[in-house]
Amino acid sequence: MLKDAGANEFGAAVRAVFRGENYFSPAISAHLVAEYTRLAHAEEKAIEPLTPRQRQVLQLIAEGLPTKAIARRLAISAKTVDAHRSQLMERLDIHDVAHLVRYAIRNHLIESDE
């Protein structure tokens, strides 16, 4: 409930809580629905299958290898590694390497240290 809510909204909130229900003001509900929708869409994009090469590159990125080491290990150029990284970020709607690592951990491409 927002602090500038009116008396009617306050009364509705009290009645809902008294019945053991949750109460969210319309403004908060709209924000929650929008955020849920955004996260659901991101989840849909996240489960799109990656190519085997994209999985390899992502796994090595998540393990902390620099671009040149990934290139040597996979026998490809550093520019190709960069292209794969860019494609991964675009495909997964991820904008930095830290979030790529989180994605890899969540999808069991690598194990977390925890």
C-alpha positions as YAML, in Angstrom:
chain: A
units: angstrom
residues:
- id: 1
  name: MET
  ca: [0.00, 0.00, 0.00]
- id: 2
  name: LEU
  ca: [1.35, 3.41, -0.91]
- id: 3
  name: LYS
  ca: [1.60, 6.14, 1.69]
- id: 4
  name: ASP
  ca: [-0.64, 8.50, -0.30]
- id: 5
  name: ALA
  ca: [-3.51, 5.99, -0.48]
- id: 6
  name: GLY
  ca: [-6.98, 7.28, 0.31]
- id: 7
  name: ALA
  ca: [-9.29, 6.22, 3.13]
- id: 8
  name: ASN
  ca: [-11.27, 3.85, 0.87]
- id: 9
  name: GLU
  ca: [-8.13, 2.02, -0.15]
- id: 10
  name: PHE
  ca: [-6.93, 1.88, 3.45]
- id: 11
  name: GLY
  ca: [-10.25, 0.33, 4.48]
- id: 12
  name: ALA
  ca: [-10.05, -2.24, 1.68]
- id: 13
  name: ALA
  ca: [-6.53, -3.14, 2.76]
- id: 14
  name: VAL
  ca: [-7.53, -3.59, 6.40]
- id: 15
  name: ARG
  ca: [-10.48, -5.80, 5.43]
- id: 16
  name: ALA
  ca: [-8.29, -7.93, 3.17]
- id: 17
  name: VAL
  ca: [-5.65, -8.41, 5.86]
- id: 18
  name: PHE
  ca: [-8.38, -9.20, 8.42]
- id: 19
  name: ARG
  ca: [-9.59, -11.99, 6.09]
- id: 20
  name: GLY
  ca: [-6.02, -13.32, 5.96]
- id: 21
  name: GLU
  ca: [-5.45, -12.14, 2.39]
- id: 22
  name: ASN
  ca: [-2.68, -10.07, 0.86]
- id: 23
  name: TYR
  ca: [-3.42, -6.57, -0.32]
- id: 24
  name: PHE
  ca: [-1.57, -4.62, -2.98]
- id: 25
  name: SER
  ca: [-2.60, -1.18, -4.13]
- id: 26
  name: PRO
  ca: [-3.53, -0.95, -7.83]
- id: 27
  name: ALA
  ca: [-0.30, 0.92, -8.58]
- id: 28
  name: ILE
  ca: [1.81, -1.78, -6.94]
- id: 29
  name: SER
  ca: [-0.22, -4.56, -8.56]
- id: 30
  name: ALA
  ca: [0.37, -3.06, -12.00]
- id: 31
  name: HIS
  ca: [4.11, -2.87, -11.30]
- id: 32
  name: LEU
  ca: [4.19, -6.49, -10.05]
- id: 33
  name: VAL
  ca: [2.33, -7.76, -13.12]
- id: 34
  name: ALA
  ca: [4.65, -5.85, -15.46]
- id: 35
  name: GLU
  ca: [7.74, -7.21, -13.71]
- id: 36
  name: TYR
  ca: [6.35, -10.76, -13.70]
- id: 37
  name: THR
  ca: [5.63, -10.49, -17.42]
- id: 38
  name: ARG
  ca: [9.13, -9.18, -18.11]
- id: 39
  name: LEU
  ca: [10.72, -12.01, -16.12]
- id: 40
  name: ALA
  ca: [8.52, -14.63, -17.78]
- id: 41
  name: HIS
  ca: [9.56, -13.33, -21.20]
- id: 42
  name: ALA
  ca: [13.22, -13.39, -20.19]
- id: 43
  name: GLU
  ca: [12.79, -16.97, -18.95]
- id: 44
  name: GLU
  ca: [11.25, -17.99, -22.30]
- id: 45
  name: LYS
  ca: [14.24, -16.52, -24.12]
- id: 46
  name: ALA
  ca: [16.64, -18.17, -21.67]
- id: 47
  name: ILE
  ca: [15.39, -21.66, -22.40]
- id: 48
  name: GLU
  ca: [15.97, -21.33, -26.12]
- id: 49
  name: PRO
  ca: [18.54, -23.97, -26.97]
- id: 50
  name: LEU
  ca: [22.11, -22.91, -27.53]
- id: 51
  name: THR
  ca: [24.28, -24.48, -30.17]
- id: 52
  name: PRO
  ca: [26.95, -26.89, -28.91]
- id: 53
  name: ARG
  ca: [29.66, -24.31, -29.76]
- id: 54
  name: GLN
  ca: [27.79, -21.57, -27.90]
- id: 55
  name: ARG
  ca: [27.59, -23.87, -24.87]
- id: 56
  name: GLN
  ca: [31.34, -24.51, -25.07]
- id: 57
  name: VAL
  ca: [32.16, -20.82, -25.32]
- id: 58
  name: LEU
  ca: [29.75, -19.93, -22.52]
- id: 59
  name: GLN
  ca: [31.17, -22.63, -20.27]
- id: 60
  name: LEU
  ca: [34.73, -21.40, -20.82]
- id: 61
  name: ILE
  ca: [33.69, -17.76, -20.29]
- id: 62
  name: ALA
  ca: [31.97, -18.75, -17.07]
- id: 63
  name: GLU
  ca: [35.08, -20.63, -15.95]
- id: 64
  name: GLY
  ca: [36.95, -17.32, -16.24]
- id: 65
  name: LEU
  ca: [39.10, -17.99, -19.27]
- id: 66
  name: PRO
  ca: [40.14, -14.91, -21.27]
- id: 67
  name: THR
  ca: [39.23, -14.65, -24.95]
- id: 68
  name: LYS
  ca: [42.65, -15.73, -26.24]
- id: 69
  name: ALA
  ca: [42.71, -18.83, -24.02]
- id: 70
  name: ILE
  ca: [39.22, -19.80, -25.20]
- id: 71
  name: ALA
  ca: [40.33, -19.30, -28.79]
- id: 72
  name: ARG
  ca: [43.40, -21.52, -28.29]
- id: 73
  name: ARG
  ca: [41.43, -24.24, -26.52]
- id: 74
  name: LEU
  ca: [38.73, -24.36, -29.22]
- id: 75
  name: ALA
  ca: [41.14, -23.78, -32.13]
- id: 76
  name: ILE
  ca: [39.26, -20.70, -33.32]
- id: 77
  name: SER
  ca: [40.21, -17.04, -33.60]
- id: 78
  name: ALA
  ca: [39.74, -14.54, -30.80]
- id: 79
  name: LYS
  ca: [37.36, -12.62, -33.08]
- id: 80
  name: THR
  ca: [35.22, -15.75, -33.40]
- id: 81
  name: VAL
  ca: [35.11, -16.06, -29.61]
- id: 82
  name: ASP
  ca: [34.02, -12.42, -29.41]
- id: 83
  name: ALA
  ca: [31.34, -13.10, -32.03]
- id: 84
  name: HIS
  ca: [30.05, -16.07, -30.04]
- id: 85
  name: ARG
  ca: [29.98, -13.95, -26.87]
- id: 86
  name: SER
  ca: [28.02, -11.23, -28.64]
- id: 87
  name: GLN
  ca: [25.57, -13.78, -30.07]
- id: 88
  name: LEU
  ca: [25.08, -15.34, -26.63]
- id: 89
  name: MET
  ca: [24.39, -11.97, -25.06]
- id: 90
  name: GLU
  ca: [21.93, -11.03, -27.78]
- id: 91
  name: ARG
  ca: [20.17, -14.40, -27.78]
- id: 92
  name: LEU
  ca: [19.86, -14.52, -23.98]
- id: 93
  name: ASP
  ca: [19.20, -10.78, -23.58]
- id: 94
  name: ILE
  ca: [22.17, -10.53, -21.23]
- id: 95
  name: HIS
  ca: [24.32, -7.41, -21.26]
- id: 96
  name: ASP
  ca: [27.48, -8.28, -19.33]
- id: 97
  name: VAL
  ca: [29.79, -11.19, -18.61]
- id: 98
  name: ALA
  ca: [28.79, -11.41, -14.94]
- id: 99
  name: HIS
  ca: [25.22, -12.20, -15.94]
- id: 100
  name: LEU
  ca: [26.45, -14.72, -18.50]
- id: 101
  name: VAL
  ca: [28.24, -16.49, -15.64]
- id: 102
  name: ARG
  ca: [25.06, -16.44, -13.55]
- id: 103
  name: TYR
  ca: [23.14, -17.89, -16.50]
- id: 104
  name: ALA
  ca: [25.73, -20.66, -16.88]
- id: 105
  name: ILE
  ca: [25.51, -21.54, -13.18]
- id: 106
  name: ARG
  ca: [21.70, -21.53, -13.17]
- id: 107
  name: ASN
  ca: [21.62, -23.77, -16.23]
- id: 108
  name: HIS
  ca: [24.24, -26.14, -14.82]
- id: 109
  name: LEU
  ca: [26.87, -25.44, -17.48]
- id: 110
  name: ILE
  ca: [29.30, -24.95, -14.60]
- id: 111
  name: GLU
  ca: [29.03, -25.50, -10.86]
- id: 112
  name: SER
  ca: [29.09, -22.64, -8.40]
- id: 113
  name: ASP
  ca: [31.70, -22.60, -5.65]
- id: 114
  name: GLU
  ca: [28.97, -22.48, -3.01]
...
